[in-house]
């Protein structure tokens, strides 16, 4: 059978299996096993266990559970509400300042936890009721938190970037650095829209009414959040300064976050610490299971010459490289509507990277573009995980209103992709300055 036709059958079968409700990793293994058995014979199945565990036999993968423990320790405390309250006290006199405070808190908490749902839950529980109480429309209150939560997969340290680095064999340190300026760009675009929107709706005046904080009140909350920020800064400094590997820095960061959670937030109870380790283990196993299954899926595609045929077909297309990039963006966007970011990256990055390199694009720039596409998927139906998290926090705000409030931020992400396409140096400048140009 023609490999391209076979690739189409694999794609259809994968969609059907995943839409059936089967977990992503199990679905990938089912599809891989079936097509290898039918088209390559039973003998090919002998290599599957070795392939599965071989993809997990990487020291770099240790950084994933460590960063997850780091984020889980932060998420289990009041660090999120404290971040929100600290920024709210400092920015309360700025027009639209409460929305800006929420977005800033989302950005900082996302950087500390690396989890979009955790960010939405931690900041939204305080931010949404407070914005509604001050007169902000439901769409603004819910949409800003849903969009702010997506920043966790771009701003370092990002588990998604680690997965991309492992899947494409690119430097995780450079990937983290590549996400810094685009992350700040997205935060700026989000804040700019939020301020404009509150002014347009006439809500800025409401935001300025009746709330004043003294300097003592502004300063008293900082000691509770500064230690976490210092840990993040230290982890990134150790990583970028070449002092330690990603796995080593993640392990030290996880330990320090647990210590700060115990000391600052009095998390002495064994049950609380057990919950952190239990939830971290579940999430880590889920991600690692997907990584192993995606390795088997990639082997199946390569063994049946599907990967090579797709790459050759795209390379033979006589189109402008930006048209090619537009097609790839559309594919990533649609995939992100239905699948979690980790699954999309593991399945698509190994296939797309050779095509991207052949077209003259930078792999680290492409990592940022992929990640922003995945962010869009987090706040768009039918999956749109962040939309459902916000709906769980504020069930009286309909999903339609949450989606309506999120859509302008989706457009902000599209604008960010356009800006980064026009000025790719925004992505590559910082890695080149800190780590030197990659040879």
C-alpha positions as CSV (number, residue, x, y, z in Angstrom):
1,X,0.0,0.0,0.0
2,X,1.2,3.5,-0.8
3,X,2.7,5.0,2.4
4,X,0.8,8.2,2.1
5,X,-2.5,6.3,1.9
6,X,-1.4,4.3,4.8
7,X,-0.6,7.5,6.7
8,X,-4.1,8.7,6.0
9,X,-5.5,5.4,7.4
10,X,-3.3,5.8,10.5
11,X,-4.5,9.3,11.0
12,X,-8.2,8.4,10.7
13,X,-7.7,5.4,13.0
14,X,-5.9,7.5,15.6
15,X,-8.7,10.1,15.7
16,X,-11.4,7.5,16.0
17,X,-9.5,5.7,18.9
18,X,-8.7,8.9,20.8
19,X,-12.3,10.2,20.3
20,X,-13.6,7.0,21.8
21,X,-12.4,8.2,25.2
22,X,-9.4,5.9,25.5
23,X,-6.5,7.5,27.3
24,X,-4.0,9.1,24.8
25,X,-1.1,6.7,25.6
26,X,-3.3,3.6,25.4
27,X,-4.8,4.8,22.2
28,X,-1.4,5.3,20.6
29,X,-0.3,1.9,21.6
30,X,-3.5,0.3,20.2
31,X,-3.1,2.0,16.8
32,X,0.7,1.3,16.7
33,X,0.2,-2.4,17.5
34,X,-2.6,-2.9,15.0
35,X,-0.8,-1.3,12.1
36,X,2.5,-3.0,12.8
37,X,0.8,-6.4,13.1
38,X,-1.3,-6.0,9.9
39,X,1.3,-4.4,7.6
40,X,4.7,-5.5,9.1
41,X,3.9,-8.9,10.5
42,X,3.8,-10.3,14.1
43,X,7.6,-10.3,14.4
44,X,7.7,-6.5,14.5
45,X,5.7,-6.6,17.8
46,X,8.7,-8.2,19.6
47,X,10.5,-4.9,19.6
48,X,7.7,-2.9,21.2
49,X,8.5,-3.5,24.9
50,X,12.2,-2.5,24.3
51,X,11.1,0.6,22.3
52,X,8.6,1.7,25.0
53,X,11.1,1.5,27.8
54,X,14.0,2.7,25.6
55,X,12.2,6.0,25.1
56,X,11.9,6.3,28.9
57,X,15.6,5.5,29.5
58,X,16.8,9.1,29.5
59,X,18.4,11.0,32.4
60,X,16.7,14.2,31.0
61,X,13.3,12.8,31.7
62,X,14.0,13.0,35.5
63,X,13.4,16.8,35.2
64,X,9.8,16.2,34.3
65,X,8.6,14.7,37.7
66,X,10.9,17.1,39.6
67,X,9.5,20.2,38.0
68,X,6.0,18.8,38.5
69,X,6.7,18.3,42.2
70,X,8.0,21.8,42.3
71,X,4.8,23.1,40.8
72,X,2.6,20.9,42.9
73,X,4.3,22.1,46.1
74,X,3.6,25.7,45.1
75,X,0.0,25.0,44.0
76,X,-0.8,23.3,47.3
77,X,-0.1,26.5,49.3
78,X,-1.6,30.0,49.2
79,X,1.1,31.2,46.9
80,X,-1.4,31.9,44.1
81,X,-3.8,33.9,46.2
82,X,-0.9,35.7,47.8
83,X,0.6,36.6,44.4
84,X,-2.8,37.9,43.3
85,X,-3.2,39.9,46.5
86,X,0.3,41.4,46.3
87,X,-0.2,42.6,42.7
88,X,-3.7,43.8,43.4
89,X,-2.4,46.0,46.3
90,X,0.4,47.5,44.1
91,X,-1.8,48.0,41.0
92,X,-5.2,48.9,42.4
93,X,-4.9,52.6,41.3
94,X,-4.1,51.7,37.7
95,X,-7.1,51.9,35.3
96,X,-8.1,48.3,34.7
97,X,-5.5,47.4,37.4
98,X,-7.5,44.5,38.8
99,X,-7.4,42.7,35.4
100,X,-3.7,43.6,35.1
101,X,-3.1,42.2,38.6
102,X,-4.8,38.9,37.7
103,X,-2.9,38.5,34.4
104,X,0.4,39.3,36.2
105,X,-0.4,36.9,39.0
106,X,-1.3,34.2,36.4
107,X,2.0,34.8,34.6
108,X,4.1,34.5,37.8
109,X,2.2,31.6,39.2
110,X,2.3,29.8,35.8
111,X,6.1,30.3,35.8
112,X,6.3,28.8,39.2
113,X,3.8,25.9,38.8
114,X,4.1,25.2,35.0
115,X,0.4,24.1,35.1
116,X,-2.4,25.9,33.3
117,X,-5.3,24.3,35.2
118,X,-3.5,24.9,38.6
119,X,-3.0,28.6,37.6
120,X,-6.6,29.0,36.6
121,X,-7.8,27.5,39.9
122,X,-5.4,29.2,42.2
123,X,-5.8,32.8,40.8
124,X,-9.4,32.4,39.6
125,X,-10.8,31.5,43.1
126,X,-9.9,34.9,44.3
127,X,-9.6,37.0,41.2
128,X,-13.0,36.2,39.5
129,X,-15.2,37.0,42.5
130,X,-13.2,40.2,43.2
131,X,-13.4,41.4,39.6
132,X,-17.2,40.8,39.5
133,X,-17.6,42.6,42.9
134,X,-15.8,45.6,41.4
135,X,-18.1,45.8,38.4
136,X,-16.1,44.0,35.7
137,X,-18.2,42.1,33.2
138,X,-18.3,38.3,33.6
139,X,-16.6,37.9,30.2
140,X,-13.6,40.0,31.2
141,X,-13.3,38.3,34.6
142,X,-13.5,34.7,33.3
143,X,-11.7,35.2,30.0
144,X,-8.6,37.0,31.5
145,X,-8.0,34.2,34.0
146,X,-8.6,31.4,31.4
147,X,-6.1,33.1,29.0
148,X,-3.6,33.9,31.7
149,X,-3.5,30.3,32.8
150,X,-2.2,29.2,29.4
151,X,1.1,31.1,30.0
152,X,2.3,28.2,32.1
153,X,3.3,26.1,29.2
154,X,5.5,28.9,27.6
155,X,7.1,30.8,30.4
156,X,10.0,28.7,31.9
157,X,10.4,26.4,33.5
158,X,7.9,24.6,31.2
159,X,7.2,20.9,31.1
160,X,6.0,21.3,27.6
161,X,9.3,22.7,26.5
162,X,11.1,19.8,28.2
163,X,8.9,17.3,26.3
164,X,9.7,19.2,23.0
165,X,13.4,19.1,23.8
166,X,13.3,15.4,24.4
167,X,11.2,14.7,21.3
168,X,13.5,16.7,19.0
169,X,16.8,16.3,20.8
170,X,17.3,20.0,21.2
171,X,18.7,21.9,24.2
172,X,16.2,22.3,27.1
173,X,18.2,25.3,28.4
174,X,18.0,27.1,25.1
175,X,14.3,26.2,24.9
176,X,13.6,27.8,28.3
177,X,15.5,30.9,27.3
178,X,13.6,31.0,23.9
179,X,10.3,31.2,25.8
180,X,11.2,34.1,28.0
181,X,10.7,37.1,25.6
182,X,7.7,35.6,23.8
183,X,6.2,34.9,27.2
184,X,6.6,38.6,28.1
185,X,5.3,39.6,24.7
186,X,2.1,37.6,25.3
187,X,1.7,39.0,28.8
188,X,2.1,42.5,27.3
189,X,-0.5,41.9,24.6
190,X,-2.9,40.4,27.1
191,X,-2.6,43.4,29.5
192,X,-2.9,45.8,26.6
193,X,-6.1,44.2,25.5
194,X,-7.5,44.0,29.1
195,X,-6.8,47.7,29.7
196,X,-8.4,48.7,26.4
197,X,-11.4,46.5,26.9
198,X,-12.1,47.7,30.4
199,X,-11.8,51.3,29.2
200,X,-14.1,50.5,26.2
201,X,-16.7,49.0,28.4
202,X,-16.5,51.8,30.9
203,X,-15.4,49.6,33.7
204,X,-12.1,51.4,34.4
205,X,-13.9,53.9,36.6
206,X,-15.4,51.2,38.7
207,X,-12.0,49.6,39.1
208,X,-10.6,52.8,40.7
209,X,-13.3,53.3,43.3
210,X,-13.0,53.0,47.0
211,X,-9.9,50.7,47.5
212,X,-6.7,52.1,48.9
213,X,-3.7,50.4,50.5
214,X,-1.0,51.8,52.6
215,X,2.7,51.1,51.9
216,X,2.8,48.9,55.0
217,X,-0.1,46.8,53.6
218,X,1.7,46.6,50.2
219,X,5.0,45.4,51.8
220,X,3.7,43.0,54.4
221,X,2.6,40.3,51.9
222,X,5.8,40.2,49.9
223,X,7.8,37.9,52.3
224,X,5.3,35.1,51.6
225,X,5.8,35.2,47.8
226,X,9.4,36.4,47.4
227,X,11.0,33.0,48.5
228,X,9.2,31.1,45.6
229,X,10.3,33.8,43.1
230,X,13.9,33.5,44.4
231,X,13.8,29.7,43.9
232,X,12.6,30.1,40.4
233,X,15.3,32.7,39.6
234,X,17.9,30.4,41.2
235,X,16.8,27.4,39.2
236,X,17.0,29.3,36.0
237,X,20.3,30.9,36.9
238,X,21.8,27.5,37.7
239,X,20.5,26.0,34.5
240,X,21.5,28.9,32.1
241,X,24.8,29.5,33.9
242,X,25.9,25.9,33.2
243,X,26.1,25.2,36.9
244,X,23.9,22.1,36.8
245,X,21.8,20.0,34.3
246,X,18.0,20.5,34.0
247,X,17.4,17.3,36.1
248,X,19.7,18.5,38.9
249,X,18.3,22.0,39.0
250,X,14.7,20.6,38.9
251,X,15.5,18.3,41.9
252,X,17.0,21.1,44.0
253,X,14.1,23.4,43.1
254,X,11.5,20.7,44.1
255,X,13.2,20.2,47.4
256,X,13.4,23.9,48.1
257,X,9.8,24.5,47.2
258,X,8.7,21.8,49.6
259,X,10.9,23.3,52.3
260,X,9.4,26.8,51.7
261,X,5.9,25.4,51.7
262,X,6.5,23.8,55.1
263,X,8.3,26.8,56.6
264,X,6.4,29.7,55.2
265,X,2.9,28.2,54.8
266,X,3.1,25.8,57.8
267,X,2.4,22.7,55.7
268,X,3.5,20.3,58.4
269,X,0.8,17.7,58.1
270,X,1.8,14.5,56.5
271,X,-1.4,14.3,54.5
272,X,-0.6,17.6,52.8
273,X,2.9,16.4,51.8
274,X,1.5,13.1,50.7
275,X,-1.1,14.8,48.5
276,X,1.7,16.8,46.8
277,X,3.7,13.6,46.1
278,X,0.6,11.6,45.1
279,X,-0.7,14.2,42.6
280,X,2.8,14.7,41.2
281,X,3.3,11.0,40.7
282,X,0.0,10.7,38.9
283,X,0.8,13.6,36.5
284,X,4.3,12.4,35.9
285,X,3.3,8.8,35.1
286,X,0.7,10.1,32.7
287,X,3.2,12.2,30.8
288,X,5.9,9.5,30.8
289,X,3.3,6.9,29.7
290,X,2.5,9.2,26.7
291,X,6.2,9.7,26.0
292,X,6.8,5.9,25.8
293,X,3.6,5.3,23.7
294,X,4.5,8.2,21.4
295,X,7.9,6.5,20.9
296,X,6.2,3.3,19.8
297,X,3.9,5.3,17.6
298,X,6.8,7.1,15.9
299,X,8.5,3.8,15.3
300,X,5.4,2.4,13.7
301,X,5.2,5.4,11.3
302,X,8.9,5.2,10.5
303,X,8.8,1.4,9.9
304,X,5.9,1.7,7.5
305,X,7.7,4.6,5.8
306,X,4.8,7.0,6.6
307,X,7.0,9.6,8.2
308,X,9.5,9.7,5.3
309,X,6.8,9.8,2.7
310,X,4.9,12.7,4.4
311,X,8.2,14.6,4.8
312,X,9.1,14.0,1.2
313,X,5.6,15.0,0.0
314,X,5.7,18.2,1.9
315,X,9.3,18.9,0.7
316,X,8.2,18.4,-2.9
317,X,5.4,21.0,-2.6
318,X,6.5,24.0,-4.6
319,X,5.2,26.6,-2.2
320,X,6.6,29.5,-0.3
321,X,8.1,28.5,3.0
322,X,5.6,30.8,4.8
323,X,2.7,29.1,3.1
324,X,4.2,25.9,4.4
325,X,4.4,27.3,7.9
326,X,0.8,28.5,7.6
327,X,-0.3,24.9,6.7
328,X,1.7,23.6,9.7
329,X,0.2,26.2,12.0
330,X,-3.3,25.3,10.9
331,X,-2.6,21.6,11.5
332,X,-1.2,22.3,15.0
333,X,-4.1,24.6,15.8
334,X,-6.7,21.9,14.9
335,X,-4.7,19.2,16.7
336,X,-4.6,21.4,19.8
337,X,-8.4,21.7,19.8
338,X,-8.7,18.0,20.5
339,X,-5.5,16.7,22.2
340,X,-3.3,17.8,25.1
341,X,-0.1,19.7,24.3
342,X,2.2,16.9,25.4
343,X,0.5,14.4,23.0
344,X,0.5,16.8,20.0
345,X,4.2,17.6,20.5
346,X,5.3,14.0,20.9
347,X,3.3,12.9,17.8
348,X,4.1,15.8,15.5
349,X,7.4,17.3,16.4
350,X,9.7,14.4,15.2
351,X,7.8,14.5,11.8
352,X,7.7,18.2,11.4
353,X,11.2,19.1,12.6
354,X,13.1,17.9,9.5
355,X,10.6,19.8,7.3
356,X,11.1,22.9,9.3
357,X,14.9,22.7,9.2
358,X,14.8,22.1,5.4
359,X,12.7,25.2,5.0
360,X,15.2,27.3,6.9
361,X,13.3,27.8,10.1
362,X,15.0,27.8,13.5
363,X,14.0,24.8,15.7
364,X,13.8,26.9,18.9
365,X,11.6,29.5,17.1
366,X,9.4,26.7,15.9
367,X,9.1,25.4,19.5
368,X,7.7,28.7,20.6
369,X,5.2,28.7,17.7
370,X,4.1,25.2,18.5
371,X,3.6,26.1,22.2
372,X,1.5,29.2,21.4
373,X,-0.7,27.1,19.2
374,X,-1.1,24.7,22.1
375,X,-2.0,27.6,24.4
376,X,-4.8,28.5,22.0
377,X,-6.1,24.9,22.2
378,X,-6.4,25.3,26.0
379,X,-9.0,28.0,25.7
380,X,-10.9,26.8,22.7
381,X,-13.6,24.1,22.4
382,X,-14.3,21.2,22.3
383,X,-11.5,20.3,24.8
384,X,-10.5,23.7,26.1
385,X,-9.4,22.5,29.5
386,X,-9.1,26.0,31.0
387,X,-12.7,26.8,30.0
388,X,-14.0,24.0,32.1
389,X,-11.7,24.8,35.0
390,X,-13.1,28.4,35.1
391,X,-16.6,27.1,34.8
392,X,-16.0,24.8,37.8
393,X,-14.8,27.8,39.8
394,X,-17.7,30.1,38.7
395,X,-20.5,27.8,37.6
396,X,-22.9,30.7,37.3
397,X,-20.8,32.0,34.4
398,X,-21.8,30.1,31.3
399,X,-19.3,28.5,29.0
400,X,-20.5,30.8,26.2
401,X,-19.5,33.8,28.3
402,X,-16.2,32.3,29.3
403,X,-15.4,31.5,25.6
404,X,-16.5,35.0,24.5
405,X,-14.1,36.5,27.1
406,X,-11.3,34.2,25.9
407,X,-11.6,34.8,22.2
408,X,-9.9,38.3,22.2
409,X,-6.9,36.7,24.0
410,X,-6.8,34.0,21.2
411,X,-6.5,36.8,18.7
412,X,-3.7,38.2,20.9
413,X,-1.9,34.9,20.5
414,X,-2.4,35.0,16.8
415,X,-0.9,38.5,16.7
416,X,2.0,37.2,18.8
417,X,2.6,34.4,16.2
418,X,2.6,37.1,13.4
419,X,5.0,39.3,15.3
420,X,7.4,36.4,16.1
421,X,7.3,35.4,12.4
422,X,8.2,38.9,11.3
423,X,10.8,39.3,14.0
424,X,12.2,35.8,14.9
425,X,15.1,37.4,16.8
426,X,12.7,37.9,19.7
427,X,13.0,34.2,20.2
428,X,16.6,33.6,19.3
429,X,18.3,36.7,20.7
430,X,18.3,35.7,24.4
431,X,19.5,32.1,23.9
432,X,22.3,33.4,21.6
433,X,23.4,36.1,24.2
434,X,23.4,33.8,27.2
435,X,24.5,30.5,25.7
436,X,26.2,31.7,22.5
437,X,25.1,30.9,18.9
438,X,24.4,27.2,18.3
439,X,26.7,25.7,15.7
